[in-house]
């Protein structure tokens, strides 16, 4: 299992997210799918999920940049970041990407676009996060354990 985990972790979450949206978009374009869009209201609601997701992800990214912490999950972290959005969630970048992935389902009113956020959540929650938590525990020990005890994984 560790070999498969390592291969998946090497793919990187943004690539996984974009691939999932690409597949859903291709299927959406090629085949008629039930659509329950409410016109511009749906688009605005989708945007209302996309923009906060982007903001949270970028806020977390800037916290990494301030401390020159590597963003790649396979690189060794140099700092345990507990500021910014990391005060509220241990995985704000993943949370932001998940919100961004949810927005097309809302904007287009297509249940087909629920596939990307559901699969993304599964891969991140059951492969990436456990992998990263092992690395963080190995690098920061009790400091990470205390942080993980105070701050939830998602929200």
C-alpha positions in Angstrom: 0.0 0.0 0.0 2.8 2.4 0.7 4.0 2.2 -2.9 0.6 3.2 -4.2 0.3 5.9 -1.6 3.7 7.3 -2.7 2.7 7.3 -6.4 -0.6 9.1 -5.6 1.2 11.7 -3.4 3.7 12.4 -6.2 0.8 13.4 -8.5 0.1 16.6 -6.4 -3.4 17.8 -5.3 -3.9 20.6 -7.9 -3.2 18.1 -10.7 -5.7 15.7 -9.3 -8.3 18.4 -8.9 -7.8 19.7 -12.5 -7.9 16.1 -13.9 -11.2 15.4 -12.1 -12.8 18.6 -13.3 -11.5 17.9 -16.8 -13.1 14.5 -16.9 -16.4 15.8 -15.5 -16.3 18.7 -18.0 -15.7 16.3 -20.9 -18.5 14.0 -19.9 -20.8 17.1 -19.3 -20.0 18.4 -22.8 -20.4 15.1 -24.6 -23.5 13.6 -22.9 -26.7 15.2 -21.9 -26.8 15.3 -18.1 -29.7 16.4 -15.9 -29.2 20.0 -15.1 -31.1 21.8 -12.3 -29.5 25.3 -12.8 -31.5 28.3 -11.7 -29.7 30.5 -14.3 -27.7 33.4 -13.0 -28.6 32.7 -9.4 -26.9 29.3 -9.6 -23.8 31.0 -11.2 -23.6 33.6 -8.4 -24.0 30.9 -5.8 -21.2 28.9 -7.5 -19.1 31.9 -7.5 -20.0 32.5 -3.9 -18.3 29.1 -3.1 -15.4 29.5 -5.5 -14.1 32.8 -4.3 -13.9 32.0 -0.6 -12.2 28.7 -1.5 -9.7 30.5 -3.6 -9.1 33.1 -0.8 -8.6 30.5 1.8 -6.2 28.5 -0.4 -4.1 31.7 -1.2 -4.1 32.8 2.4 -2.6 29.5 3.4 -0.1 29.6 0.6 1.1 33.0 1.7 1.7 31.6 5.2 3.9 28.9 3.7 5.7 31.5 1.6 6.4 33.7 4.7 8.2 30.9 6.4 9.8 29.5 3.2 8.1 26.2 3.9 7.9 23.8 1.0 4.4 23.5 -0.4 5.0 20.0 -2.0 3.8 17.2 0.3 6.8 15.1 -0.4 9.3 17.7 0.8 10.4 18.0 4.4 8.6 20.8 6.2 10.8 23.5 7.9 8.1 25.0 10.0 4.8 23.9 11.7 2.5 26.7 10.6 -0.2 27.5 13.1 -1.1 31.1 12.0 -3.5 32.5 9.5 -6.1 30.0 8.3 -4.2 27.2 10.1 -5.7 28.5 13.3 -9.1 27.1 12.1 -8.2 24.1 10.0 -5.1 22.0 9.6 -5.7 21.8 5.8 -6.8 25.1 4.5 -5.3 24.6 1.0 -7.2 21.3 0.6 -10.4 22.9 2.0 -10.0 25.8 -0.5 -9.5 23.4 -3.4 -12.5 21.3 -2.2 -14.7 24.5 -2.2 -13.4 25.4 -5.6 -14.3 21.9 -6.9 -17.8 22.2 -5.5 -18.6 25.4 -7.3 -19.2 24.0 -10.8 -21.8 21.6 -9.4 -23.6 24.6 -7.9 -23.1 27.0 -10.8 -24.1 24.5 -13.5 -26.7 22.6 -11.5 -25.2 19.3 -12.6 -24.9 16.3 -10.2 -22.1 15.1 -12.5 -19.9 17.8 -11.0 -20.3 16.4 -7.6 -17.9 13.6 -8.7 -14.7 15.8 -8.6 -15.1 17.1 -5.0 -16.2 13.7 -3.6 -13.3 11.8 -5.2 -10.9 14.7 -4.3 -12.0 14.5 -0.7 -11.5 10.8 -0.6 -8.0 10.9 -2.0 -6.9 13.9 0.1 -8.5 12.6 3.4 -7.4 9.0 3.1 -4.1 9.3 1.3 -2.5 12.8 1.4 -3.5 14.0 4.9 -2.4 10.7 6.6 0.9 10.8 4.7 1.5 14.5 5.6 0.5 13.9 9.2 3.1 11.2 9.5 5.8 13.5 8.1 4.7 16.4 10.4 4.7 14.2 13.4 8.1 12.9 12.5 9.4 16.5 12.1 7.7 18.2 14.9 6.7 15.5 17.4 4.7 16.6 20.3 4.2 20.1 18.9 2.3 18.7 16.0 0.3 16.3 18.3 -0.7 19.3 20.4 -1.7 21.3 17.4 -3.7 18.4 15.9 -5.5 18.1 19.2 -6.6 21.7 19.1 -7.3 22.3 15.4 -9.6 20.2 13.4 -8.5 18.4 10.2 -11.1 20.1 7.9 -13.4 22.7 9.7 
